[in-house]
Amino acid sequence: MDVELARQQWESGHARVERTRGDRRRYAALTAQLELVLEELRKRVGQTFTTAELANAYDGAADWARDAIDLADAGAPPSPDAATVTDAAFHVYARGAADYRP
């Protein structure tokens, strides 16, 4: 995956999550889901990575991230915001890349 395109998608997802700050309950739910995806990223990517490696991990992330979110609350309906949360999590995680630049 193209790193710049991925970064744009991640930034957009992060912005969509941040726009929900005014709705405390929704924002709390999204940030809880974001933490679940971040935990999965730590397992899958590790602590030392480049943005290109992270972009490669992004390919197929929609499936495993949705699974992680849905499994955390098995009684709830599937999250309609899983894609947004996934993008936001990658945006946050990218800040730890060895070659990160804002």
TORSE-752004 format. One record per residue: residue in three letters; x, y, z of N, C-alpha, C in turn. Coordinates in steps of 0.05 Angstrom, whole numbers, plus 5000, padded with zeros to 4 digits. Layout:
N
+------+------+------+------+------+------+------+------+------+------+
! rest !  n.u !  n.v !  n.w ! ca.u ! ca.v ! ca.w !  c.u !  c.v !  c.w !
+------+------+------+------+------+------+------+------+------+------+
!  ALA !    X !    Y !    Z !    X !    Y !    Z !    X !    Y !    Z !
...
+------+------+------+------+------+------+------+------+------+------+
END
This chain:
102
+------+------+------+------+------+------+------+------+------+------+
! rest !  n.u !  n.v !  n.w ! ca.u ! ca.v ! ca.w !  c.u !  c.v !  c.w !
+------+------+------+------+------+------+------+------+------+------+
!  MET ! 5017 ! 4976 ! 5000 ! 5000 ! 5000 ! 5000 ! 5018 ! 5025 ! 5000 !
!  ASP ! 5009 ! 5045 ! 4986 ! 5023 ! 5070 ! 4985 ! 5022 ! 5084 ! 5012 !
!  VAL ! 5045 ! 5090 ! 5022 ! 5047 ! 5101 ! 5050 ! 5032 ! 5128 ! 5052 !
!  GLU ! 5035 ! 5145 ! 5033 ! 5022 ! 5171 ! 5035 ! 4992 ! 5169 ! 5034 !
!  LEU ! 4982 ! 5151 ! 5017 ! 4953 ! 5147 ! 5016 ! 4943 ! 5135 ! 5042 !
!  ALA ! 4958 ! 5116 ! 5053 ! 4951 ! 5104 ! 5079 ! 4950 ! 5126 ! 5100 !
!  ARG ! 4971 ! 5142 ! 5101 ! 4972 ! 5163 ! 5121 ! 4948 ! 5182 ! 5119 !
!  GLN ! 4940 ! 5188 ! 5095 ! 4916 ! 5206 ! 5091 ! 4891 ! 5192 ! 5102 !
!  GLN ! 4888 ! 5167 ! 5097 ! 4865 ! 5152 ! 5108 ! 4866 ! 5151 ! 5138 !
!  TRP ! 4889 ! 5147 ! 5150 ! 4892 ! 5145 ! 5179 ! 4885 ! 5172 ! 5191 !
!  GLU ! 4896 ! 5193 ! 5179 ! 4891 ! 5220 ! 5190 ! 4861 ! 5227 ! 5188 !
!  SER ! 4848 ! 5220 ! 5167 ! 4820 ! 5225 ! 5163 ! 4804 ! 5210 ! 5185 !
!  GLY ! 4810 ! 5185 ! 5190 ! 4797 ! 5169 ! 5211 ! 4800 ! 5182 ! 5238 !
!  HIS ! 4824 ! 5191 ! 5243 ! 4830 ! 5204 ! 5269 ! 4813 ! 5229 ! 5272 !
!  ALA ! 4812 ! 5245 ! 5251 ! 4796 ! 5269 ! 5252 ! 4766 ! 5263 ! 5256 !
!  ARG ! 4756 ! 5242 ! 5244 ! 4728 ! 5234 ! 5248 ! 4723 ! 5226 ! 5277 !
!  VAL ! 4742 ! 5212 ! 5289 ! 4739 ! 5205 ! 5318 ! 4739 ! 5230 ! 5335 !
!  GLU ! 4758 ! 5248 ! 5329 ! 4761 ! 5272 ! 5345 ! 4736 ! 5290 ! 5343 !
!  ARG ! 4722 ! 5290 ! 5320 ! 4698 ! 5306 ! 5317 ! 4675 ! 5297 ! 5335 !
!  THR ! 4678 ! 5273 ! 5347 ! 4657 ! 5263 ! 5365 ! 4661 ! 5271 ! 5394 !
!  ARG ! 4682 ! 5286 ! 5400 ! 4688 ! 5294 ! 5427 ! 4664 ! 5307 ! 5442 !
!  GLY ! 4647 ! 5321 ! 5427 ! 4624 ! 5334 ! 5439 ! 4603 ! 5314 ! 5450 !
!  ASP ! 4604 ! 5290 ! 5440 ! 4585 ! 5269 ! 5448 ! 4602 ! 5250 ! 5466 !
!  ARG ! 4602 ! 5256 ! 5492 ! 4620 ! 5241 ! 5510 ! 4617 ! 5211 ! 5509 !
!  ARG ! 4592 ! 5202 ! 5507 ! 4588 ! 5173 ! 5507 ! 4599 ! 5160 ! 5482 !
!  ARG ! 4593 ! 5172 ! 5459 ! 4602 ! 5161 ! 5434 ! 4633 ! 5163 ! 5432 !
!  TYR ! 4644 ! 5185 ! 5441 ! 4673 ! 5189 ! 5440 ! 4687 ! 5168 ! 5458 !
!  ALA ! 4675 ! 5163 ! 5482 ! 4686 ! 5143 ! 5500 ! 4685 ! 5115 ! 5487 !
!  ALA ! 4663 ! 5109 ! 5474 ! 4661 ! 5083 ! 5460 ! 4681 ! 5080 ! 5438 !
!  LEU ! 4685 ! 5101 ! 5422 ! 4704 ! 5100 ! 5400 ! 4733 ! 5098 ! 5411 !
!  THR ! 4739 ! 5112 ! 5431 ! 4767 ! 5111 ! 5442 ! 4772 ! 5084 ! 5455 !
!  ALA ! 4752 ! 5072 ! 5467 ! 4755 ! 5045 ! 5478 ! 4761 ! 5025 ! 5455 !
!  GLN ! 4746 ! 5028 ! 5433 ! 4751 ! 5011 ! 5410 ! 4779 ! 5016 ! 5398 !
!  LEU ! 4787 ! 5041 ! 5397 ! 4813 ! 5048 ! 5387 ! 4835 ! 5035 ! 5403 !
!  GLU ! 4831 ! 5034 ! 5430 ! 4851 ! 5020 ! 5447 ! 4853 ! 4991 ! 5440 !
!  LEU ! 4831 ! 4978 ! 5434 ! 4831 ! 4950 ! 5426 ! 4848 ! 4946 ! 5401 !
!  VAL ! 4844 ! 4963 ! 5382 ! 4859 ! 4961 ! 5357 ! 4888 ! 4967 ! 5361 !
!  LEU ! 4894 ! 4986 ! 5378 ! 4922 ! 4992 ! 5385 ! 4936 ! 4968 ! 5398 !
!  GLU ! 4922 ! 4954 ! 5415 ! 4933 ! 4930 ! 5428 ! 4939 ! 4909 ! 5407 !
!  GLU ! 4921 ! 4906 ! 5387 ! 4926 ! 4887 ! 5366 ! 4950 ! 4895 ! 5349 !
!  LEU ! 4953 ! 4921 ! 5344 ! 4976 ! 4931 ! 5329 ! 5002 ! 4925 ! 5343 !
!  ARG ! 5002 ! 4929 ! 5369 ! 5026 ! 4923 ! 5385 ! 5035 ! 4894 ! 5381 !
!  LYS ! 5015 ! 4876 ! 5380 ! 5020 ! 4847 ! 5377 ! 5030 ! 4842 ! 5348 !
!  ARG ! 5017 ! 4854 ! 5329 ! 5022 ! 4848 ! 5301 ! 5047 ! 4862 ! 5289 !
!  VAL ! 5051 ! 4886 ! 5298 ! 5073 ! 4902 ! 5286 ! 5097 ! 4904 ! 5304 !
!  GLY ! 5092 ! 4905 ! 5330 ! 5114 ! 4908 ! 5349 ! 5120 ! 4937 ! 5355 !
!  GLN ! 5142 ! 4941 ! 5369 ! 5149 ! 4967 ! 5378 ! 5168 ! 4982 ! 5359 !
!  THR ! 5182 ! 4967 ! 5343 ! 5201 ! 4978 ! 5324 ! 5192 ! 4973 ! 5296 !
!  PHE ! 5185 ! 4995 ! 5281 ! 5174 ! 4992 ! 5255 ! 5177 ! 5019 ! 5240 !
!  THR ! 5173 ! 5017 ! 5214 ! 5173 ! 5041 ! 5197 ! 5145 ! 5046 ! 5187 !
!  THR ! 5140 ! 5069 ! 5176 ! 5113 ! 5075 ! 5166 ! 5107 ! 5056 ! 5142 !
!  ALA ! 5126 ! 5048 ! 5127 ! 5121 ! 5029 ! 5105 ! 5112 ! 5002 ! 5116 !
!  GLU ! 5125 ! 4993 ! 5137 ! 5117 ! 4968 ! 5150 ! 5089 ! 4970 ! 5162 !
!  LEU ! 5083 ! 4993 ! 5173 ! 5056 ! 4997 ! 5184 ! 5035 ! 4998 ! 5161 !
!  ALA ! 5042 ! 5011 ! 5139 ! 5024 ! 5011 ! 5116 ! 5019 ! 4983 ! 5106 !
!  ASN ! 5039 ! 4966 ! 5106 ! 5036 ! 4938 ! 5098 ! 5017 ! 4924 ! 5117 !
!  ALA ! 5019 ! 4930 ! 5143 ! 5001 ! 4917 ! 5162 ! 4972 ! 4927 ! 5159 !
!  TYR ! 4970 ! 4950 ! 5147 ! 4943 ! 4962 ! 5143 ! 4927 ! 4946 ! 5123 !
!  ASP ! 4941 ! 4933 ! 5104 ! 4927 ! 4916 ! 5085 ! 4915 ! 4892 ! 5099 !
!  GLY ! 4889 ! 4890 ! 5099 ! 4876 ! 4868 ! 5113 ! 4868 ! 4875 ! 5142 !
!  ALA ! 4876 ! 4898 ! 5151 ! 4870 ! 4906 ! 5179 ! 4840 ! 4909 ! 5185 !
!  ALA ! 4825 ! 4915 ! 5165 ! 4796 ! 4919 ! 5169 ! 4784 ! 4894 ! 5181 !
!  ASP ! 4792 ! 4871 ! 5172 ! 4780 ! 4846 ! 5182 ! 4789 ! 4840 ! 5210 !
!  TRP ! 4815 ! 4840 ! 5216 ! 4823 ! 4833 ! 5243 ! 4816 ! 4854 ! 5263 !
!  ALA ! 4815 ! 4879 ! 5255 ! 4807 ! 4900 ! 5274 ! 4778 ! 4897 ! 5281 !
!  ARG ! 4761 ! 4893 ! 5261 ! 4732 ! 4889 ! 5266 ! 4728 ! 4865 ! 5284 !
!  ASP ! 4743 ! 4843 ! 5280 ! 4741 ! 4820 ! 5297 ! 4748 ! 4827 ! 5326 !
!  ALA ! 4770 ! 4841 ! 5329 ! 4779 ! 4849 ! 5357 ! 4758 ! 4866 ! 5371 !
!  ILE ! 4746 ! 4885 ! 5356 ! 4726 ! 4902 ! 5368 ! 4701 ! 4886 ! 5374 !
!  ASP ! 4692 ! 4869 ! 5356 ! 4668 ! 4854 ! 5360 ! 4671 ! 4833 ! 5382 !
!  LEU ! 4694 ! 4820 ! 5384 ! 4699 ! 4800 ! 5405 ! 4700 ! 4812 ! 5433 !
!  ALA ! 4708 ! 4837 ! 5435 ! 4709 ! 4851 ! 5461 ! 4682 ! 4854 ! 5473 !
!  ASP ! 4661 ! 4857 ! 5457 ! 4634 ! 4860 ! 5467 ! 4616 ! 4842 ! 5450 !
!  ALA ! 4619 ! 4816 ! 5455 ! 4605 ! 4796 ! 5438 ! 4575 ! 4799 ! 5437 !
!  GLY ! 4563 ! 4811 ! 5458 ! 4534 ! 4814 ! 5458 ! 4524 ! 4838 ! 5443 !
!  ALA ! 4542 ! 4856 ! 5435 ! 4534 ! 4880 ! 5421 ! 4533 ! 4875 ! 5391 !
!  PRO ! 4517 ! 4891 ! 5377 ! 4517 ! 4889 ! 5348 ! 4545 ! 4898 ! 5337 !
!  PRO ! 4552 ! 4889 ! 5312 ! 4577 ! 4898 ! 5301 ! 4580 ! 4928 ! 5300 !
!  SER ! 4603 ! 4938 ! 5305 ! 4608 ! 4967 ! 5306 ! 4607 ! 4979 ! 5278 !
!  PRO ! 4590 ! 4999 ! 5275 ! 4589 ! 5012 ! 5249 ! 4613 ! 5031 ! 5244 !
!  ASP ! 4629 ! 5035 ! 5265 ! 4651 ! 5053 ! 5264 ! 4678 ! 5039 ! 5263 !
!  ALA ! 4678 ! 5013 ! 5258 ! 4703 ! 4998 ! 5260 ! 4724 ! 5008 ! 5240 !
!  ALA ! 4716 ! 5015 ! 5216 ! 4736 ! 5025 ! 5196 ! 4748 ! 5052 ! 5205 !
!  THR ! 4731 ! 5069 ! 5216 ! 4741 ! 5095 ! 5226 ! 4760 ! 5091 ! 5249 !
!  VAL ! 4752 ! 5074 ! 5267 ! 4769 ! 5069 ! 5291 ! 4796 ! 5056 ! 5282 !
!  THR ! 4795 ! 5038 ! 5263 ! 4819 ! 5026 ! 5253 ! 4838 ! 5047 ! 5241 !
!  ASP ! 4827 ! 5064 ! 5224 ! 4844 ! 5086 ! 5213 ! 4855 ! 5103 ! 5235 !
!  ALA ! 4839 ! 5111 ! 5254 ! 4849 ! 5128 ! 5276 ! 4871 ! 5114 ! 5292 !
!  ALA ! 4868 ! 5088 ! 5297 ! 4888 ! 5073 ! 5312 ! 4915 ! 5073 ! 5296 !
!  PHE ! 4913 ! 5069 ! 5270 ! 4938 ! 5069 ! 5255 ! 4951 ! 5097 ! 5255 !
!  HIS ! 4934 ! 5118 ! 5255 ! 4945 ! 5145 ! 5257 ! 4960 ! 5149 ! 5283 !
!  VAL ! 4948 ! 5140 ! 5304 ! 4961 ! 5143 ! 5331 ! 4987 ! 5126 ! 5332 !
!  TYR ! 4985 ! 5101 ! 5322 ! 5008 ! 5083 ! 5324 ! 5031 ! 5092 ! 5306 !
!  ALA ! 5025 ! 5105 ! 5284 ! 5045 ! 5115 ! 5265 ! 5065 ! 5134 ! 5279 !
!  ARG ! 5056 ! 5147 ! 5299 ! 5074 ! 5166 ! 5313 ! 5098 ! 5153 ! 5326 !
!  GLY ! 5096 ! 5126 ! 5329 ! 5119 ! 5111 ! 5340 ! 5137 ! 5100 ! 5319 !
!  ALA ! 5132 ! 5105 ! 5294 ! 5149 ! 5094 ! 5272 ! 5177 ! 5107 ! 5273 !
!  ALA ! 5196 ! 5090 ! 5266 ! 5224 ! 5100 ! 5267 ! 5228 ! 5124 ! 5248 !
!  ASP ! 5213 ! 5125 ! 5226 ! 5215 ! 5146 ! 5207 ! 5192 ! 5165 ! 5207 !
!  TYR ! 5178 ! 5167 ! 5230 ! 5154 ! 5184 ! 5232 ! 5161 ! 5214 ! 5227 !
!  ARG ! 5144 ! 5226 ! 5211 ! 5145 ! 5255 ! 5207 ! 5116 ! 5265 ! 5208 !
!  PRO ! 5112 ! 5287 ! 5221 ! 5084 ! 5298 ! 5223 ! 5074 ! 5308 ! 5196 !
+------+------+------+------+------+------+------+------+------+------+
END
